[in-house]
Amino acid sequence: MAYETLELKHEDSIAWLTLNRPHALNALNRKMVSELEDFLSHLRDDPKTRVVVMRGAGRAFCAGLDLKEQNAGGDQALGKSATGTYQVQRRMSDLVVAMRRAPQPFIAAIKGPACGGGFALALAADVRIAGESARMNAAFIRIGLTACDMGVSYFLPRAVGTSVASELLLTGRFINAQRALATGLVSEVVPDAELDAAAGKLAREMAETSPLGLRLTKECLAANVDAGSLEQAVALEDRNQTLCVQAGYLEEGARAFLEKRAPRYAGRA
């Protein structure tokens, strides 16, 4: 599919997904939501794509909901009816669900504003790297809504704890790159000019691991954040290690380690 609001580029097994409405700070309009739905729907059946890097064109990551389109009205505008509002809301929320369900890890490369729905997309990524200009907030509460939207109330306290999450959600305050690093919201802060290089380096390190091991690690992390007990967590870990061994990845990985070379996982199930 040829996208109008997204730019998709493949670099070996890494997909670079760029939110591409720089004139509108990459705000989420109906077209972008539809195109993100399409992109995400194909990931589960795309074994060639191992890692996805999400970024924004221009000077922003994503400014959230396109309020100009929203205020213009139309049948798909929020507020037309309870049913219509719920359907639009659910489509947007399903984007972050799809990101978490995708077998590929997502890296969010954030520069400039990541607000509202853009903040939610960044939080749904597995790893966040920030440029020095990054600033993020749960903007929803500043436009008459609650701050708990598109999974933010689930992801944010798990990333920074309940006190910082409550501060940010109850006020809509911005958090800058350095504080985001200090609170664990992002893994790394680099100059804006080095952001793509830092994200690419991390993506390549992920892509060098075994295909099954990478996928199962993402699944296990997601499940065990909410594991009911240590025993549940260990049971899932044991199951996943058994699958990787039986698929032959340990044999190749161990041989490569002993021979001091990069493993060659291509062609294995």
DOPA-860256 format. One record per residue (C-alpha): x, y, z. Coordinates in steps of 0.2 Angstrom, whole numbers, plus 5000, padded with zeros to 4 digits. Layout:
N
[zalo [X,Y,Z]],
...
//
This chain:
269
[zalo [5000,5000,5000]],
[zalo [5006,5017,4996]],
[zalo [5005,5028,5011]],
[zalo [5001,5047,5011]],
[zalo [5004,5051,5029]],
[zalo [5017,5038,5033]],
[zalo [5034,5035,5025]],
[zalo [5041,5017,5026]],
[zalo [5059,5012,5022]],
[zalo [5067,4995,5025]],
[zalo [5085,4993,5029]],
[zalo [5088,4974,5029]],
[zalo [5077,4967,5042]],
[zalo [5073,4984,5050]],
[zalo [5058,4994,5046]],
[zalo [5059,5013,5048]],
[zalo [5042,5020,5050]],
[zalo [5040,5039,5049]],
[zalo [5025,5048,5054]],
[zalo [5025,5060,5039]],
[zalo [5014,5076,5042]],
[zalo [5027,5088,5047]],
[zalo [5017,5103,5042]],
[zalo [5005,5097,5056]],
[zalo [5018,5091,5068]],
[zalo [5013,5074,5063]],
[zalo [4996,5075,5071]],
[zalo [4985,5060,5070]],
[zalo [4971,5063,5058]],
[zalo [4959,5050,5051]],
[zalo [4970,5045,5036]],
[zalo [4986,5042,5047]],
[zalo [4976,5031,5059]],
[zalo [4969,5021,5044]],
[zalo [4987,5019,5037]],
[zalo [4994,5014,5054]],
[zalo [4981,5001,5055]],
[zalo [4986,4994,5038]],
[zalo [5004,4994,5043]],
[zalo [5002,4986,5059]],
[zalo [4990,4973,5052]],
[zalo [5003,4966,5041]],
[zalo [5017,4964,5054]],
[zalo [5012,4947,5061]],
[zalo [5014,4939,5044]],
[zalo [5030,4948,5040]],
[zalo [5045,4937,5045]],
[zalo [5057,4948,5035]],
[zalo [5054,4963,5047]],
[zalo [5063,4960,5063]],
[zalo [5062,4977,5071]],
[zalo [5052,4993,5069]],
[zalo [5059,5011,5072]],
[zalo [5045,5024,5073]],
[zalo [5050,5042,5071]],
[zalo [5042,5058,5066]],
[zalo [5046,5069,5051]],
[zalo [5052,5087,5054]],
[zalo [5053,5094,5071]],
[zalo [5041,5083,5081]],
[zalo [5037,5065,5085]],
[zalo [5018,5067,5085]],
[zalo [5008,5081,5092]],
[zalo [4993,5070,5096]],
[zalo [4975,5071,5089]],
[zalo [4973,5083,5074]],
[zalo [4962,5096,5083]],
[zalo [4959,5106,5067]],
[zalo [4951,5090,5058]],
[zalo [4942,5087,5074]],
[zalo [4934,5104,5075]],
[zalo [4930,5104,5057]],
[zalo [4917,5091,5061]],
[zalo [4910,5077,5050]],
[zalo [4903,5060,5053]],
[zalo [4919,5054,5060]],
[zalo [4922,5068,5072]],
[zalo [4922,5064,5091]],
[zalo [4906,5069,5100]],
[zalo [4894,5066,5085]],
[zalo [4886,5052,5095]],
[zalo [4891,5040,5109]],
[zalo [4892,5026,5097]],
[zalo [4902,5036,5085]],
[zalo [4914,5043,5098]],
[zalo [4917,5025,5105]],
[zalo [4921,5018,5088]],
[zalo [4933,5032,5084]],
[zalo [4941,5031,5101]],
[zalo [4943,5012,5100]],
[zalo [4951,5013,5083]],
[zalo [4965,5025,5090]],
[zalo [4967,5014,5106]],
[zalo [4968,4998,5095]],
[zalo [4984,5006,5088]],
[zalo [4994,5004,5104]],
[zalo [4986,4986,5107]],
[zalo [4992,4981,5089]],
[zalo [5010,4988,5093]],
[zalo [5011,4977,5109]],
[zalo [5004,4962,5100]],
[zalo [5016,4963,5085]],
[zalo [5030,4951,5086]],
[zalo [5043,4964,5081]],
[zalo [5050,4976,5095]],
[zalo [5046,4994,5092]],
[zalo [5059,5008,5095]],
[zalo [5052,5025,5097]],
[zalo [5065,5039,5091]],
[zalo [5058,5054,5099]],
[zalo [5062,5072,5095]],
[zalo [5052,5088,5099]],
[zalo [5034,5086,5105]],
[zalo [5026,5069,5108]],
[zalo [5009,5074,5115]],
[zalo [4993,5065,5119]],
[zalo [4991,5051,5106]],
[zalo [5009,5054,5101]],
[zalo [5014,5051,5119]],
[zalo [5004,5035,5119]],
[zalo [5012,5029,5103]],
[zalo [5029,5032,5111]],
[zalo [5024,5023,5127]],
[zalo [5018,5008,5117]],
[zalo [5035,5006,5110]],
[zalo [5047,4993,5118]],
[zalo [5061,5005,5119]],
[zalo [5061,5024,5119]],
[zalo [5077,5035,5114]],
[zalo [5075,5054,5115]],
[zalo [5083,5068,5106]],
[zalo [5088,5083,5117]],
[zalo [5073,5092,5110]],
[zalo [5060,5079,5116]],
[zalo [5046,5084,5127]],
[zalo [5031,5073,5131]],
[zalo [5015,5076,5139]],
[zalo [4997,5068,5142]],
[zalo [4989,5082,5133]],
[zalo [4971,5075,5134]],
[zalo [4968,5082,5151]],
[zalo [4971,5100,5144]],
[zalo [4958,5099,5131]],
[zalo [4943,5093,5141]],
[zalo [4946,5075,5142]],
[zalo [4954,5063,5155]],
[zalo [4973,5060,5154]],
[zalo [4970,5041,5154]],
[zalo [4969,5037,5135]],
[zalo [4976,5025,5122]],
[zalo [4985,5015,5136]],
[zalo [4994,5029,5144]],
[zalo [4987,5025,5161]],
[zalo [4994,5007,5159]],
[zalo [5011,5010,5152]],
[zalo [5016,5026,5161]],
[zalo [5016,5020,5179]],
[zalo [5025,5005,5174]],
[zalo [5038,5015,5167]],
[zalo [5040,5029,5180]],
[zalo [5031,5024,5195]],
[zalo [5014,5030,5202]],
[zalo [5020,5047,5209]],
[zalo [5028,5054,5193]],
[zalo [5014,5046,5183]],
[zalo [5001,5054,5193]],
[zalo [5009,5071,5192]],
[zalo [5010,5070,5174]],
[zalo [4993,5064,5171]],
[zalo [4984,5075,5183]],
[zalo [4992,5091,5176]],
[zalo [4996,5088,5158]],
[zalo [5014,5094,5162]],
[zalo [5028,5091,5150]],
[zalo [5042,5080,5154]],
[zalo [5058,5085,5145]],
[zalo [5072,5073,5139]],
[zalo [5083,5074,5154]],
[zalo [5070,5071,5167]],
[zalo [5063,5057,5156]],
[zalo [5080,5049,5157]],
[zalo [5081,5051,5175]],
[zalo [5064,5043,5178]],
[zalo [5067,5029,5166]],
[zalo [5054,5034,5154]],
[zalo [5068,5034,5140]],
[zalo [5083,5023,5139]],
[zalo [5095,5036,5131]],
[zalo [5096,5054,5127]],
[zalo [5107,5060,5112]],
[zalo [5108,5076,5102]],
[zalo [5094,5077,5089]],
[zalo [5107,5075,5075]],
[zalo [5112,5058,5082]],
[zalo [5095,5051,5085]],
[zalo [5093,5041,5070]],
[zalo [5110,5033,5072]],
[zalo [5107,5029,5090]],
[zalo [5090,5021,5085]],
[zalo [5098,5011,5071]],
[zalo [5112,5005,5081]],
[zalo [5100,4998,5094]],
[zalo [5089,4990,5080]],
[zalo [5103,4982,5072]],
[zalo [5108,4974,5089]],
[zalo [5091,4967,5091]],
[zalo [5091,4961,5073]],
[zalo [5107,4951,5076]],
[zalo [5098,4940,5089]],
[zalo [5089,4924,5084]],
[zalo [5072,4927,5076]],
[zalo [5062,4916,5088]],
[zalo [5072,4922,5104]],
[zalo [5068,4940,5100]],
[zalo [5050,4937,5097]],
[zalo [5048,4926,5113]],
[zalo [5057,4939,5123]],
[zalo [5045,4953,5119]],
[zalo [5030,4942,5122]],
[zalo [5038,4936,5139]],
[zalo [5042,4953,5145]],
[zalo [5024,4959,5141]],
[zalo [5016,4945,5150]],
[zalo [5027,4945,5165]],
[zalo [5025,4963,5169]],
[zalo [5008,4958,5175]],
[zalo [5013,4940,5181]],
[zalo [5003,4934,5196]],
[zalo [5018,4926,5204]],
[zalo [5036,4921,5201]],
[zalo [5031,4904,5197]],
[zalo [5020,4910,5182]],
[zalo [5035,4920,5176]],
[zalo [5047,4906,5177]],
[zalo [5035,4894,5169]],
[zalo [5034,4905,5153]],
[zalo [5052,4908,5153]],
[zalo [5055,4889,5153]],
[zalo [5043,4886,5140]],
[zalo [5051,4899,5128]],
[zalo [5069,4892,5131]],
[zalo [5063,4875,5127]],
[zalo [5056,4881,5110]],
[zalo [5072,4890,5106]],
[zalo [5083,4875,5110]],
[zalo [5071,4864,5100]],
[zalo [5072,4876,5085]],
[zalo [5091,4874,5084]],
[zalo [5095,4892,5089]],
[zalo [5105,4887,5105]],
[zalo [5116,4875,5094]],
[zalo [5120,4889,5082]],
[zalo [5122,4903,5095]],
[zalo [5134,4893,5105]],
[zalo [5144,4887,5090]],
[zalo [5146,4905,5085]],
[zalo [5151,4911,5102]],
[zalo [5165,4898,5103]],
[zalo [5171,4902,5085]],
[zalo [5170,4920,5089]],
[zalo [5159,4925,5074]],
[zalo [5142,4932,5072]],
[zalo [5128,4919,5072]],
[zalo [5120,4914,5056]],
[zalo [5101,4911,5060]],
[zalo [5094,4913,5043]],
[zalo [5085,4898,5036]],
[zalo [5080,4891,5053]],
[zalo [5061,4889,5058]],
//
